[in-house]
Amino acid sequence: MTQDIYRHKKTLLPMIRKIFCLSRIHLLFLFLLLLSCSPHFQPVSRHDSHTLFTAMADDPSTLDWNKATDGISFEVITNLMDGLTRFDKSLKVSPDIALSWETVGNRDFIFHLDPKRTWSDGKPVTASDFRDSFLRLLSPKTASPYAYYLFDIDNASCFHESKCSASEVGIDVPNPQTLKIRLSHSMAAFPSLLTSPITDPIRTDLIQKYKDKWTLPQYLVTNGRFTLKDWWHGNSLLLEARKDILPRPSLRRIQFLIVPEPVTQLLLYDRHVLDIAGVPSFYVKKYRNSPDLYRIPQFSTVYYSMNIKRPPFDNIHVRRAFALSVDRSDLRELFQNAFPVSRSFIPKGLLGYSKNGAYSYNPVEARSELALAGYPEGKNFPRVTLVFPSGTQSRILAVHFQESFRKVLNVTIHLRSLEWKAFLAKLDSKTPQIYQSGWLADYPDPNTFMTLMMTDSGNNRTGWGDPLFDRLVSMALVSDDQKVRKELYKKAQQQLLRVGIPVIPLSEGLSNILVHKNIKGFWHDPLGTDHLEYVTKIPG
C-alpha cells in the first residue's frame, strides 16, 4: 500500500498533505487527551512566564553523557551540565568551568577551574571530576562509541586498548582547581573539543553507589543551571532551575514534552502549547513568511551508510551502483527546496567541503556497476532492507529511494522503521545492510566528520577502514597550515566517497525552528544546540 502511495513523485506531496489534513486534528485531540489523563500533566498556560515548553520526538536514549551519542539525549544533557569550555555566539571557544587556560606548543594544556562552581548537592566541581570523566570515557569497560574522541591525549588509545594503565594517560591533577593535559601531538583546536557534553565532569562516588541508576531523577546530581526534577517516560521531562547558581536563569522550569509526530508538534505550537518547535522540511513553505521562523544552517550531514561486512554491500560495485543511483535534484523537488542537498561528507562552511565529493547521478553507469557485481538488470539480487528511525521525513526519504533504486537498478528494497532507542540499539547489536545516518559536528572543524569514519572510531559501524584515509586525516589533524589541511581533507573525501564508498551523502543540515515572539534570549547554534540558559519568557 505504501509503495502505491509513493510511486510517483508528482503525487507524493499532495497525498501527504491530504493525509495530514484528515488526521492532524485527530492527532492533536488524541495527544492532548492522553496528556491530560496523565497524573503528571500540568495544564499549559501562555501566561506562565516561568516555564518553557518545548518538544522532543522521543525519550533520550541515555542521560549518561559519557555514553550518549544522539541529539535527543544531548538536548537534555546540555541544559543539565557544564564543561570546561563553551562556544559563544560567534563559535569562539570561551571559558566555562575553566576560567582560563594556557598552552605550551599546543601540546601541553593547563586549565584553571572556577573554585566557586558547585554540583547541585553543594560539593565543589574539581579537576579530579574531569579526569574521572575522561578516563571513564576512554575505559574499554564503559564501551563508549565516543572513546576515540580523546585519543589525542597522550597514551589515551593505549589505555583504551588495555595496554597501559590510567596513571600513564596524559592527565594530571596537581590541585583541585588545576587540570593538566598532555597530547600526543600539537593540536591548537583541543580546547574546542572540551565543549562537548561527553567530556563533562562526573561524580564517581554516585556512579559507584547507584550503578546504572545514577542518572535517575532522584539520584542525578548536575553542575549546570538546571536539575532533572522528573522524567515520565513517553510523556515528558521536567527540568528545574537551581537556586544556588549565579546568574540564576530567568526560567524556573523547562518542560520537554515527548511528541513523536512533527505535525502534532506544529499544531501544539500553533495553539501556543509549545513555545518552541522544529519544522520538518516538507512544512517549511507554510511558515516561510512567519516572523517566528528561524532557519539556521547546521554543520551536519545526512547520509546513507552501507555495512560492507554484509552482502551485497561487501561488493564495491554494488556500493558504487547505489551511489550512482542517487538523484539529489529529485530531493530538492520532493522537499520544495527546504532540504539542502549535498555531495560532500564535510558540510558547507567547514574547511574541506567539496561540492563534487560524491558521485553524481548516472543511471547508465549505475546499471553497469551492478552488472559487474554479478546482478545484470537486478537479476538474483538478494534481499536488502533499508533501516531508518521512525518519523515522517525519514520515511518519505526512504520510500523515495526505494522507488529510485527500483527504477534505476531494477532491485526491490524493503523498508523497516524503528523507534529511536530501538534504532540505536540495532546499529550496535547487528548493524543493518543499509541504514540512514546523520552526524552533527561536535565542534566547528572538519576533523569531527573525518575522524568519525576512521578505522578505530566507535561511531563508524560500516565495517569500513582504510589505512590511507586514516593517514590523511591524522596528517590534517596535526597540521597548522590551513591550505595543507584543505588538500588533505580533499584527498581523504576522495578515498571515502569514490574509493571505499561506505557512505552516500544526501544533504547538509538546516534547522527550521519556530519561536514565539514572547520568548527572548533564545539562540540556536550551527552545532545543533538550543541555548535556553538565558531565555526570558514574557507573559501573554
C-alpha positions in Angstrom: 0.0 0.0 0.0 2.8 2.4 0.9 4.6 1.7 -2.3 1.5 2.6 -4.3 1.0 5.9 -2.4 4.6 7.0 -3.0 5.0 5.5 -6.5 5.1 8.8 -8.4 6.9 11.9 -7.0 4.4 14.3 -8.7 1.6 12.9 -6.5 3.7 12.5 -3.3 3.3 15.9 -1.7 -0.4 16.4 -2.4 -1.2 13.0 -0.9 1.0 13.7 2.1 -0.9 17.0 2.6 -4.3 15.2 2.2 -3.4 12.6 4.8 -2.1 15.2 7.3 -5.2 17.4 6.8 -7.5 14.5 7.5 -5.6 13.3 10.6 -3.9 16.2 12.3 -6.9 17.3 14.3 -7.4 13.7 15.4 -3.7 13.5 16.3 -3.9 16.7 18.4 -7.1 15.7 20.1 -5.7 12.3 21.0 -2.4 13.7 22.2 -4.0 16.3 24.4 -6.5 13.7 25.7 -3.7 11.3 26.7 -1.6 14.1 28.2 -4.4 15.4 30.3 -5.2 12.0 31.6 -1.7 11.6 32.9 -1.3 12.3 36.6 1.9 14.1 35.8 0.4 16.6 33.4 0.2 20.2 34.4 -2.0 22.5 32.3 -0.1 24.7 30.0 -0.8 28.4 30.2 0.6 31.1 27.9 0.6 33.3 31.0 3.1 31.1 32.8 6.3 33.2 32.3 8.4 30.8 34.3 8.1 27.6 32.4 9.4 27.0 28.8 7.5 24.3 26.9 9.3 22.5 24.0 9.1 19.1 22.5 11.3 16.1 21.6 10.4 13.2 19.2 11.3 10.6 21.8 12.8 10.0 25.2 16.6 10.4 25.5 18.3 7.1 24.9 20.5 7.9 27.9 21.4 10.7 30.2 24.9 9.2 30.8 26.9 11.8 29.0 30.0 9.6 28.6 27.8 7.1 26.6 25.4 9.4 24.8 25.7 9.8 21.0 22.4 11.2 19.9 20.9 14.7 19.6 17.8 14.0 21.7 20.0 12.9 24.7 22.3 15.9 24.3 19.4 18.3 24.1 18.6 17.5 27.7 22.2 17.0 28.9 23.4 20.4 27.7 20.8 22.0 30.0 21.9 20.0 33.0 25.7 20.1 32.7 28.5 22.5 32.0 32.0 21.6 30.8 35.5 23.2 30.8 34.8 25.4 27.8 31.8 26.5 25.7 31.2 28.3 22.4 29.9 31.9 22.3 27.6 33.2 19.5 30.5 33.6 17.1 31.6 30.0 17.8 34.7 31.2 19.6 35.9 28.9 22.4 35.2 30.7 25.7 35.6 29.9 29.4 33.0 27.9 31.3 34.1 26.0 34.4 37.7 26.6 33.3 38.2 30.3 33.9 41.3 30.3 31.8 43.9 28.1 30.2 47.4 28.3 28.7 49.3 26.0 26.4 52.9 25.2 25.5 53.3 24.4 21.9 49.6 23.4 21.6 50.5 20.1 23.1 50.5 20.7 26.9 47.4 22.5 28.2 46.8 23.7 31.8 43.2 24.6 32.7 42.3 26.7 35.8 38.9 25.9 37.2 36.5 28.3 38.9 36.6 27.5 42.6 33.0 28.8 43.0 31.4 26.2 40.7 29.5 23.5 42.6 27.4 20.4 42.0 23.7 20.6 42.8 24.3 18.8 46.1 26.7 21.6 47.1 30.0 19.8 46.5 32.7 21.8 44.5 33.4 20.8 40.9 37.1 19.7 40.9 39.7 18.9 38.3 39.5 15.3 39.5 35.9 15.1 38.4 37.1 15.9 34.8 39.9 13.5 35.0 37.5 10.8 36.1 35.2 11.6 33.2 37.9 11.5 30.6 39.2 8.1 31.9 35.7 6.7 32.1 35.1 7.8 28.5 38.3 6.1 27.4 37.9 2.9 29.5 37.1 -0.2 27.5 34.7 -1.2 30.3 32.5 1.8 29.5 32.3 0.8 25.9 31.5 4.3 24.8 31.2 4.8 21.0 32.9 8.1 21.6 36.0 6.8 23.3 38.1 7.8 20.2 37.2 11.4 20.8 40.0 11.8 23.3 42.6 9.7 21.6 44.7 12.8 21.0 45.6 12.7 24.7 48.9 11.0 25.3 48.5 7.3 25.9 44.7 7.5 25.6 44.3 4.9 22.9 46.9 2.7 24.7 44.7 2.8 27.9 41.6 2.2 25.8 43.2 -1.0 24.4 44.2 -2.1 28.0 47.9 -1.8 27.1 48.8 0.7 29.7 47.3 2.0 33.0 45.2 5.0 33.8 48.2 6.6 35.5 50.1 6.7 32.2 47.4 8.7 30.4 48.4 12.3 29.9 46.1 13.8 32.5 47.3 15.3 35.8 45.6 17.0 38.7 48.2 18.9 40.8 45.4 20.5 42.9 41.5 20.7 42.9 41.4 23.7 40.6 44.1 22.7 38.1 43.9 20.2 35.2 46.9 19.4 33.1 46.6 17.6 29.8 49.4 16.4 27.6 48.6 15.5 24.0 50.5 13.0 21.8 50.9 15.8 19.2 50.2 19.5 18.8 46.6 20.5 18.4 45.5 24.1 18.6 41.8 23.2 18.5 41.9 20.9 21.5 40.0 23.4 23.9 37.1 23.3 21.4 36.8 19.5 21.9 36.1 20.1 25.5 32.9 22.0 24.7 31.3 18.6 24.0 29.0 17.2 26.8 30.7 13.8 26.6 33.7 15.4 28.4 31.6 17.0 31.2 32.7 16.0 34.7 31.3 13.1 36.6 30.8 12.0 40.2 32.4 8.6 40.5 31.1 8.3 44.1 27.5 8.5 42.9 28.1 6.2 39.9 29.6 3.6 42.3 26.8 4.0 44.8 23.8 3.9 42.4 25.3 1.8 39.5 23.2 2.0 36.3 20.5 4.1 38.2 22.7 7.1 38.8 21.0 9.1 36.0 17.5 8.7 37.5 15.9 12.0 38.7 16.1 11.0 42.4 19.9 10.3 42.1 21.2 12.6 39.4 23.5 15.4 40.6 24.4 18.0 38.0 26.6 21.1 37.8 24.6 23.2 35.2 21.8 25.7 35.7 19.1 23.1 35.8 18.4 19.8 37.5 16.3 16.9 36.4 13.2 17.2 38.5 11.1 14.3 36.9 11.1 12.0 33.9 7.9 10.4 32.9 9.0 8.1 30.1 7.0 8.5 26.9 5.3 11.6 28.3 7.7 14.4 29.4 10.8 15.5 31.3 10.8 18.4 33.7 14.0 20.4 34.4 14.1 22.8 37.4 16.3 25.8 37.8 18.9 25.8 40.5 18.6 28.4 43.2 22.2 28.3 44.2 23.9 29.2 41.0 24.6 32.7 39.6 23.5 34.2 37.4 20.1 32.5 38.0 18.1 31.5 34.9 15.0 33.6 34.3 13.2 30.4 33.7 12.2 28.3 36.7 11.4 25.2 34.7 11.9 23.6 31.2 9.3 21.0 30.2 10.2 18.7 27.3 7.0 17.0 26.0 7.5 13.8 24.1 5.7 14.3 20.8 6.8 11.8 18.2 4.9 13.2 15.2 6.3 16.6 13.9 2.8 17.6 12.6 1.4 17.3 16.1 4.3 19.5 17.4 3.3 22.2 14.9 -0.4 22.0 15.9 0.7 22.3 19.6 2.8 25.3 18.6 0.0 27.0 16.7 -2.1 26.7 19.8 0.7 28.1 22.0 1.0 24.9 24.0 4.6 24.8 22.8 6.9 27.9 23.0 9.4 26.4 20.6 9.0 23.8 17.8 11.0 22.3 15.0 9.6 22.5 11.5 10.1 19.4 9.2 11.3 20.3 5.7 8.0 19.5 4.0 6.2 22.1 6.2 8.6 25.0 5.8 6.6 26.5 3.0 3.6 27.1 5.3 5.7 29.1 7.8 8.2 30.7 5.3 6.8 34.2 5.8 6.2 33.9 9.6 8.3 36.2 11.8 8.5 33.2 14.2 10.6 31.1 11.8 14.3 30.9 12.2 16.4 29.0 9.6 19.9 28.2 10.8 22.4 26.3 8.7 24.0 23.4 10.6 27.3 21.8 10.5 25.7 18.4 9.9 25.4 15.7 7.2 22.5 13.3 6.5 23.7 10.2 4.6 23.0 6.5 4.0 25.5 4.1 5.4 26.3 0.7 3.9 27.6 -2.2 6.0 30.5 -3.6 4.0 30.6 -6.7 6.2 27.2 -7.9 5.0 26.2 -8.9 1.4 25.6 -7.5 -1.0 27.4 -4.3 0.2 30.6 -6.3 0.7 30.9 -5.8 -3.1 32.4 -2.4 -4.1 30.5 -2.5 -7.4 27.1 -2.8 -5.5 28.1 0.2 -3.3 29.1 2.2 -6.3 25.9 1.3 -8.2 23.8 2.6 -5.3 25.8 5.8 -5.0 25.4 6.4 -8.7 21.6 5.9 -8.4 21.0 8.9 -6.1 19.4 11.8 -7.9 19.7 14.7 -5.5 17.8 17.1 -7.7 14.7 14.9 -7.0 15.2 15.6 -3.3 15.1 19.3 -4.0 11.7 19.0 -5.7 10.4 16.5 -3.2 11.1 18.8 -0.2 10.4 22.0 -2.1 14.0 23.3 -1.8 13.8 23.1 2.0 16.2 20.1 2.0 19.7 21.4 1.2 21.2 18.5 -0.8 24.9 17.8 -0.8 27.6 15.5 -2.3 30.1 16.4 0.4 30.6 14.5 3.7 32.1 17.6 5.2 29.3 20.2 5.3 29.4 23.7 3.8 31.1 26.2 5.9 33.9 24.0 7.1 37.3 23.6 5.6 37.4 20.7 3.1 33.8 21.0 1.9 33.7 19.5 -1.6 30.6 20.2 -3.7 31.6 17.4 -6.1 32.8 14.9 -3.4 30.4 12.0 -4.0 29.3 10.5 -7.3 26.7 12.4 -9.2 23.6 10.8 -10.6 24.4 8.5 -13.5 21.8 5.6 -14.1 23.7 4.1 -17.0 26.9 3.7 -15.0 24.9 2.5 -12.0 23.4 -0.3 -14.0 26.9 -1.1 -15.4 28.3 -1.4 -11.9 25.5 -3.6 -10.8 26.2 -5.9 -13.7 29.9 -6.0 -12.8 28.8 -7.1 -9.3 27.0 -10.1 -10.9 23.5 -8.8 -10.9 22.7 -7.7 -14.5 19.4 -5.8 -14.7 19.0 -6.6 -11.0 18.6 -10.3 -11.6 19.1 -12.5 -8.5 19.8 -9.5 -6.3 19.5 -10.6 -2.7 17.0 -9.3 -0.1 18.1 -5.9 1.2 16.4 -3.9 4.0 16.8 -0.2 4.4 16.5 0.7 8.2 15.7 4.2 9.3 14.4 5.9 12.5 10.7 6.4 12.7 9.4 9.8 11.6 7.7 11.3 8.7 10.7 12.9 7.0 12.8 9.7 7.3 10.0 7.6 5.9 9.5 10.0 2.9 13.2 9.8 2.2 13.3 6.0 2.5 10.2 5.5 0.2 11.7 7.9 -2.3 14.9 5.9 -2.5 13.1 2.6 -2.5 11.5 3.8 -5.7 14.7 5.3 -7.1 16.6 2.1 -6.7 13.8 0.1 -8.3 13.7 2.5 -11.2 17.4 2.7 -11.8 18.7 -0.7 -10.8 15.5 -2.9 -11.0 16.0 -4.1 -7.4 13.5 -4.3 -4.6 14.5 -2.7 -1.3 12.5 -3.5 1.8 11.9 -0.8 4.4 12.0 -1.0 8.2 11.4 1.8 10.6 12.4 1.6 14.3 11.7 3.9 17.3 14.7 6.0 18.2 16.1 3.8 21.0 15.5 0.6 19.1 17.2 2.1 16.1 20.3 3.0 18.0 20.3 -0.4 19.7 20.1 -2.1 16.2 23.1 -0.2 15.0 25.1 -1.6 17.9 23.8 -5.2 18.0 23.6 -6.1 14.4 24.3 -3.3 12.0 21.8 -3.3 9.1 22.9 -3.7 5.5 22.0 -0.1 4.7 20.6 2.5 7.1 20.0 6.2 7.5 22.7 8.1 9.3 23.3 11.7 10.4 26.2 13.4 12.0 26.2 16.8 13.7 29.6 18.5 14.4 30.9 18.3 18.0 33.0 21.4 17.2 33.4 23.6 14.1 36.2 21.7 12.4 36.2 19.1 9.6 38.1 16.8 11.9 34.8 15.9 13.7 33.5 14.4 10.5 36.6 12.8 9.2 37.6 11.1 12.5 34.1 9.6 12.5 35.0 7.3 9.6 38.4 6.3 10.8 39.1 2.6 11.4 39.1 2.8 15.2 36.1 5.1 15.5 33.4 3.6 17.7 30.8 5.5 15.7 31.9 4.0 12.4 29.6 1.0 12.2 30.0 0.4 8.4 32.9 -2.0 8.9 35.0 0.1 6.5 38.5 1.0 7.3 41.3 2.4 5.1 44.9 3.0 6.1 45.4 5.7 3.6 42.2 7.5 4.8 43.4 7.2 8.4 46.8 8.6 7.5 45.4 11.6 5.6 43.1 12.5 8.4 45.8 12.1 11.0 48.1 14.4 9.0 45.4 17.0 8.7 44.8 16.8 12.4 48.3 17.8 13.4 48.9 20.4 10.6 48.5 24.1 11.4 48.6 25.1 7.7 45.0 25.5 6.5 45.9 25.1 2.8 47.6 21.8 3.6 44.7 20.6 5.7 42.2 21.5 3.0 44.2 19.4 0.4 44.5 16.5 2.8 40.7 16.5 3.6 40.0 16.7 -0.2 42.1 13.5 -0.7 40.5 11.9 2.3 37.0 12.5 1.0 38.1 11.0 -2.3 39.0 7.8 -0.5 35.8 7.8 1.4 33.3 8.7 -1.3 34.9 7.5 -4.5 37.2 4.6 -3.5 35.7 2.9 -0.4 32.1 4.2 -0.7 30.7 3.1 2.7 28.5 6.2 2.8 26.3 8.2 0.4 25.9 11.9 1.5 22.4 13.2 0.8 22.1 16.6 2.4 23.7 19.1 4.8 21.9 20.4 7.9 19.4 23.2 8.2 17.4 23.8 11.4 14.0 25.2 10.9 12.7 26.5 14.2 9.6 28.3 15.3 10.0 30.6 18.4 7.0 32.5 19.8 7.6 36.3 20.0 7.3 36.3 23.8 10.5 34.2 24.0 13.5 36.4 24.4 17.2 35.4 24.6 16.9 32.1 22.7 19.5 31.2 20.1 20.4 28.0 18.2 24.0 27.4 17.0 25.3 25.6 13.9 26.3 22.7 16.2 22.6 22.0 16.9 22.4 23.3 20.4 19.4 25.2 21.7 20.6 27.8 24.2 18.0 28.1 26.9 20.1 29.2 29.8 19.4 32.9 29.3 15.9 32.7 27.9 13.2 35.0 29.2 9.5 34.4 28.7 7.3 37.4 28.6 3.7 36.8 29.8 0.9 36.9 27.3 
